Amino acid sequence: MADAVVHPAPRRYALVSGANRGIGFEICRQLALKGMVVILAATDEKRGIEARERLQELDNVVFHQLDVANVLVLLLLLNS
């Protein structure tokens, strides 16, 4: 019998804007709990860092300061 080849599932990513509070924050938490890599995006750096710290038990959440109205910055983030 041949050995089975196991391919790891591709990592799934989510970019959530306005994620430092309210519905955006909860969406980040829920997606991270489901195993997705979550980019917690907020325009206010201090509040974004605080939100990330509230999710410190989840190692698959990263914070990026981001204004989604700035298309150039958004494209740079998506290509990194």
N, CA and C atoms as a LAMMPS dump frame, in Angstrom:
ITEM: TIMESTEP
0
ITEM: NUMBER OF ATOMS
240
ITEM: BOX BOUNDS ff ff ff
-5.0000000000000000e+02 5.0000000000000000e+02
-5.0000000000000000e+02 5.0000000000000000e+02
-5.0000000000000000e+02 5.0000000000000000e+02
ITEM: ATOMS id mol type element x y z
1 1 1 N 0.844 -1.164 0
2 1 2 C 0 0 0
3 1 3 C 0.896 1.236 0
4 2 1 N 0.63 2.163 -0.869
5 2 2 C 1.422 3.389 -0.963
6 2 3 C 1.086 4.315 0.2
7 3 1 N 2.108 5.057 0.634
8 3 2 C 1.871 6.044 1.683
9 3 3 C 1.006 7.174 1.134
10 4 1 N 0.069 7.607 1.932
11 4 2 C -0.796 8.72 1.529
12 4 3 C -0.013 10.024 1.623
13 5 1 N -0.2 10.865 0.653
14 5 2 C 0.431 12.185 0.664
15 5 3 C -0.577 13.169 1.237
16 6 1 N -0.176 13.832 2.293
17 6 2 C -1.062 14.793 2.937
18 6 3 C -0.576 16.192 2.597
19 7 1 N -1.448 16.961 1.995
20 7 2 C -1.128 18.349 1.671
21 7 3 C -1.815 19.246 2.695
22 8 1 N -1.059 20.148 3.309
23 8 2 C -1.696 21.036 4.278
24 8 3 C -2.7 21.954 3.579
25 9 1 N -3.757 22.261 4.289
26 9 2 C -4.759 23.176 3.733
27 9 3 C -4.129 24.559 3.589
28 10 1 N -4.45 25.259 2.512
29 10 2 C -3.896 26.604 2.355
30 10 3 C -4.424 27.521 3.454
31 11 1 N -3.582 28.438 3.9
32 11 2 C -4.003 29.381 4.935
33 11 3 C -4.977 30.365 4.335
34 12 1 N -5.992 30.673 5.065
35 12 2 C -6.988 31.643 4.623
36 12 3 C -6.779 32.934 5.394
37 13 1 N -6.908 34.048 4.695
38 13 2 C -6.67 35.365 5.27
39 13 3 C -7.931 36.212 5.194
40 14 1 N -8.099 37.085 6.192
41 14 2 C -9.208 38.039 6.184
42 14 3 C -8.666 39.401 6.585
43 15 1 N -9.055 40.426 5.864
44 15 2 C -8.733 41.809 6.199
45 15 3 C -10.024 42.445 6.679
46 16 1 N -10.043 42.871 7.947
47 16 2 C -11.245 43.457 8.527
48 16 3 C -10.949 44.906 8.875
49 17 1 N -11.649 45.828 8.217
50 17 2 C -11.453 47.252 8.508
51 17 3 C -12.403 47.685 9.618
52 18 1 N -12.034 48.751 10.313
53 18 2 C -12.841 49.198 11.441
54 18 3 C -12.894 48.155 12.535
55 19 1 N -11.799 47.431 12.686
56 19 2 C -11.788 46.24 13.532
57 19 3 C -11.4 46.505 14.98
58 20 1 N -11.204 47.756 15.343
59 20 2 C -10.775 48.029 16.709
60 20 3 C -11.942 48.08 17.692
61 21 1 N -13.2 47.998 17.182
62 21 2 C -14.333 48.045 18.111
63 21 3 C -15.586 47.474 17.451
64 22 1 N -16.57 47.237 18.262
65 22 2 C -17.889 46.861 17.779
66 22 3 C -17.933 45.599 16.934
67 23 1 N -18.719 45.681 15.872
68 23 2 C -18.923 44.525 14.999
69 23 3 C -17.619 44.089 14.345
70 24 1 N -16.794 45.046 13.911
71 24 2 C -15.52 44.704 13.279
72 24 3 C -14.621 43.9 14.206
73 25 1 N -14.575 44.29 15.478
74 25 2 C -13.765 43.575 16.461
75 25 3 C -14.273 42.144 16.633
76 26 1 N -15.582 41.996 16.746
77 26 2 C -16.157 40.657 16.941
78 26 3 C -15.961 39.782 15.705
79 27 1 N -16.041 40.375 14.523
80 27 2 C -15.77 39.615 13.296
81 27 3 C -14.335 39.101 13.319
82 28 1 N -13.392 39.954 13.713
83 28 2 C -11.984 39.523 13.83
84 28 3 C -11.864 38.335 14.768
85 29 1 N -12.477 38.447 15.92
86 29 2 C -12.383 37.391 16.928
87 29 3 C -12.955 36.079 16.397
88 30 1 N -14.119 36.142 15.799
89 30 2 C -14.768 34.929 15.299
90 30 3 C -13.971 34.272 14.171
91 31 1 N -13.462 35.071 13.238
92 31 2 C -12.67 34.509 12.138
93 31 3 C -11.381 33.881 12.658
94 32 1 N -10.739 34.544 13.627
95 32 2 C -9.505 34.001 14.203
96 32 3 C -9.782 32.686 14.929
97 33 1 N -10.896 32.618 15.636
98 33 2 C -11.258 31.379 16.328
99 33 3 C -11.506 30.237 15.349
100 34 1 N -11.901 30.564 14.127
101 34 2 C -12.12 29.546 13.093
102 34 3 C -10.83 29.191 12.361
103 35 1 N -9.697 29.803 12.772
104 35 2 C -8.405 29.432 12.222
105 35 3 C -7.872 30.31 11.108
106 36 1 N -8.596 31.35 10.751
107 36 2 C -8.109 32.239 9.699
108 36 3 C -7.036 33.17 10.247
109 37 1 N -6.132 33.608 9.377
110 37 2 C -5.187 34.666 9.726
111 37 3 C -5.939 35.971 9.504
112 38 1 N -6.054 36.78 10.546
113 38 2 C -6.867 37.989 10.477
114 38 3 C -5.98 39.221 10.575
115 39 1 N -6.173 40.128 9.624
116 39 2 C -5.507 41.426 9.662
117 39 3 C -6.516 42.403 10.241
118 40 1 N -6.267 42.815 11.473
119 40 2 C -7.118 43.761 12.176
120 40 3 C -6.691 45.147 11.721
121 41 1 N -7.522 45.819 10.95
122 41 2 C -7.162 47.115 10.379
123 41 3 C -7.986 48.22 11.024
124 42 1 N -7.298 49.311 11.363
125 42 2 C -7.968 50.469 11.941
126 42 3 C -7.169 51.716 11.584
127 43 1 N -7.853 52.844 11.497
128 43 2 C -7.144 54.086 11.179
129 43 3 C -6.415 54.637 12.395
130 44 1 N -6.94 54.395 13.576
131 44 2 C -6.333 54.896 14.809
132 44 3 C -5.357 53.851 15.349
133 45 1 N -4.067 54.164 15.292
134 45 2 C -3.042 53.193 15.691
135 45 3 C -3.181 52.766 17.145
136 46 1 N -3.387 53.722 18.048
137 46 2 C -3.481 53.395 19.471
138 46 3 C -4.647 52.441 19.735
139 47 1 N -5.8 52.743 19.179
140 47 2 C -6.971 51.882 19.392
141 47 3 C -6.799 50.523 18.718
142 48 1 N -6.123 50.498 17.585
143 48 2 C -5.86 49.231 16.91
144 48 3 C -4.948 48.332 17.725
145 49 1 N -3.91 48.921 18.293
146 49 2 C -2.992 48.151 19.143
147 49 3 C -3.723 47.633 20.378
148 50 1 N -4.57 48.48 20.969
149 50 2 C -5.346 48.049 22.137
150 50 3 C -6.28 46.89 21.78
151 51 1 N -6.901 46.96 20.609
152 51 2 C -7.789 45.872 20.17
153 51 3 C -6.991 44.585 19.984
154 52 1 N -5.821 44.69 19.381
155 52 2 C -4.963 43.509 19.187
156 52 3 C -4.584 42.906 20.532
157 53 1 N -4.285 43.756 21.504
158 53 2 C -3.923 43.261 22.838
159 53 3 C -5.093 42.535 23.499
160 54 1 N -6.327 42.964 23.218
161 54 2 C -7.499 42.271 23.781
162 54 3 C -7.668 40.884 23.171
163 55 1 N -7.029 40.655 22.038
164 55 2 C -7.077 39.342 21.383
165 55 3 C -5.744 38.603 21.513
166 56 1 N -4.979 38.928 22.547
167 56 2 C -3.617 38.4 22.67
168 56 3 C -3.552 36.88 22.748
169 57 1 N -4.635 36.227 23.181
170 57 2 C -4.612 34.76 23.258
171 57 3 C -4.68 34.115 21.875
172 58 1 N -5.015 34.89 20.859
173 58 2 C -5.09 34.38 19.486
174 58 3 C -3.84 34.814 18.734
175 59 1 N -3.014 33.852 18.334
176 59 2 C -1.746 34.202 17.685
177 59 3 C -1.875 34.403 16.18
178 60 1 N -3.085 34.331 15.656
179 60 2 C -3.285 34.49 14.217
180 60 3 C -3.964 35.816 13.867
181 61 1 N -3.804 36.817 14.739
182 61 2 C -4.338 38.159 14.492
183 61 3 C -3.175 39.135 14.485
184 62 1 N -3.097 39.946 13.434
185 62 2 C -2.077 40.988 13.347
186 62 3 C -2.763 42.324 13.12
187 63 1 N -2.157 43.388 13.609
188 63 2 C -2.711 44.732 13.433
189 63 3 C -1.94 45.483 12.359
190 64 1 N -2.683 46.19 11.52
191 64 2 C -2.091 47.124 10.562
192 64 3 C -2.901 48.407 10.601
193 65 1 N -2.198 49.533 10.783
194 65 2 C -2.879 50.818 10.684
195 65 3 C -3.204 51.03 9.214
196 66 1 N -4.455 51.319 8.925
197 66 2 C -4.875 51.362 7.531
198 66 3 C -6.119 52.223 7.372
199 67 1 N -6.073 53.103 6.397
200 67 2 C -7.247 53.857 5.982
201 67 3 C -7.669 53.256 4.65
202 68 1 N -8.779 52.528 4.622
203 68 2 C -9.171 51.827 3.403
204 68 3 C -9.528 52.777 2.267
205 69 1 N -9.685 54.06 2.559
206 69 2 C -9.932 55.042 1.5
207 69 3 C -8.659 55.321 0.704
208 70 1 N -7.492 54.962 1.264
209 70 2 C -6.208 55.165 0.586
210 70 3 C -5.884 53.894 -0.202
211 71 1 N -6.244 53.896 -1.463
212 71 2 C -6.113 52.708 -2.307
213 71 3 C -4.662 52.252 -2.428
214 72 1 N -3.723 53.173 -2.531
215 72 2 C -2.313 52.806 -2.673
216 72 3 C -1.829 52.013 -1.46
217 73 1 N -2.134 52.483 -0.276
218 73 2 C -1.717 51.785 0.945
219 73 3 C -2.382 50.412 1.018
220 74 1 N -3.633 50.334 0.631
221 74 2 C -4.343 49.058 0.63
222 74 3 C -3.692 48.065 -0.327
223 75 1 N -3.336 48.515 -1.509
224 75 2 C -2.668 47.636 -2.479
225 75 3 C -1.301 47.181 -1.98
226 76 1 N -0.558 48.077 -1.341
227 76 2 C 0.749 47.703 -0.791
228 76 3 C 0.597 46.619 0.276
229 77 1 N -0.402 46.757 1.126
230 77 2 C -0.634 45.751 2.167
231 77 3 C -1.007 44.408 1.544
232 78 1 N -1.878 44.421 0.569
233 78 2 C -2.321 43.171 -0.045
234 78 3 C -1.207 42.475 -0.811
235 79 1 N -0.234 43.219 -1.288
236 79 2 C 0.877 42.631 -2.039
237 79 3 C 2.06 42.252 -1.155
238 80 1 N 1.977 42.52 0.151
239 80 2 C 3.109 42.189 1.041
240 80 3 C 2.974 40.796 1.598
